Amino acid sequence: MKRPLLIGFLLWMAGTILLRFAGHGFLRPGRPLHTIIFYLVSFLLMAVLIPGICRRLKFTGDSRFQGVALLLLPTLLLDPFTSAFFANVFPNLDPAAAGVFGGWILICCAGAVVGVWLSEGWSASSGAARQK
């Protein structure tokens, strides 16, 4: 169980570093169309990325939900603090971008869960359960 937590932490760290250096290109308060497109792309990216990681970690069937929970746990534990101290963590960004950041975290987590939920492994296990 340590490996998915480590991977989740590394994903969190990569996202935080990306925003620290290039966040002004992604988090744009006051630009709703840009935000919607950013959220949609992020949702889809996570919906593809996280089920793939779960497969590589050999989470199958319903255990994929355990895998996605472990992968998302670092984000769910650390980003509330990132949001609360947004201006300190991201001094290069407009403080008004904190709301866009919070929404981005939620949409990424939702994309990960939906991706796992719709993945082939889940579909196969739920189909077998319905036949019983």
N, C-alpha and C positions, 0 to 999 in steps of 0.2 A: 504493500500500500504506500510505501515511501516514494516509489518511482512516479506515480501519477501526481502526488503532491509536489514533488520536485519539478516535474514538467509544468504543472499549473503555476508554480512560483516563477519559473523561467518565462512563461508566457506573460505573466503579470509584469515582470521586470522589463521584458522587451517592449510591451505596450507603454509602460511608464517612461522608459528611455526615449522611445519614439516620440511621445508627446512632449517630453522635455526639450527635444531638439527641433521638432517639426510640428508641434501642436498647433501653431498658428495657421497651418494649412488645412487642418482637419476640424478643429473646434472653432466655429465661427458663429458667435452669438449674433442674432439679428439677421441671419440669412437662412430663413426656414427651408427653402428648397435645397440648399446645400446640405443642411442638417438631415433632411429626410433622405437624400441620396446617400449620404455618409452612413446613416443608420441602416439603410437597406443593404448596402454593400457589406457592411460589417456583419449584419445578421446572416447573410448568405455565406460569407467567408467562414464564420464560426460554425454554421450548419454543415459545412463540408469538412473543415479542419478537425473538429473535435470527434466526430464519428470515426474519422481516419486514425486519429491518435488512439481512440478506444480499441479499434481493431488491432493496431500494432502492439498495444499492451495486452492483447488477448482477452479483453472484456467481451463476452458474448452474451446474447440473449438479454435477459433482464439485468445481468450484472453490468451492462453498459450504463445503467442509471447510477450505479455505484461509481463507475469510472468517471462519468461526467460530473458527479458531485465532488469527487476528489480533485479533479482537474480545475473546477471552478472555485473550490474552497479558498485558495489564497486570494483570489480577486474579491470574493465576498467578505473576507475578513479584513483585507488591507485597504480596499478602495473607499470604505466609509471614512477612514482617516484621511485618505488622499482628498476626498471631497470636502471634508471639514476644514482642512488646512490647504486648500487648493492654491491660494496665492503664495504660500510658502514653498509648496512642492513644485509649482510651475510659475516662478516669478516672471517668466518671459511671456506669459499668456494674460489676456484680459480676464480679470476676475469674474466678469459676467459669463465667461465660458464654463464656469463650474456646473451650471445646470445642464448644458449640452454634454459635458463630461459624464455627469451622473446618469443621464439618459443613455449615453453610449454604453456604459457599463451594463446597464439593464438589458439593452437590446442585444449585446454580445452574449450575455448569459442566456437570454431567451433563444437566440439562434443556436447555441450549443445544445440546449435541452431539446429543442424541436428537431435539430439534425439527428440526434441520437434516437429520439422517439420515432422518427420516420425512416431510420436506417434499416437496411436489409435484415440485420440480425434481430431487431425488435419485431419486424413484420413477420418473420418466420416463426419466432417463439409465440407471438400472440395468435397466429393462425393455427398453430398446433394446439394451443390452449382452447380455442373455440371448437375444435373438432372433438375434444374429449367429452 
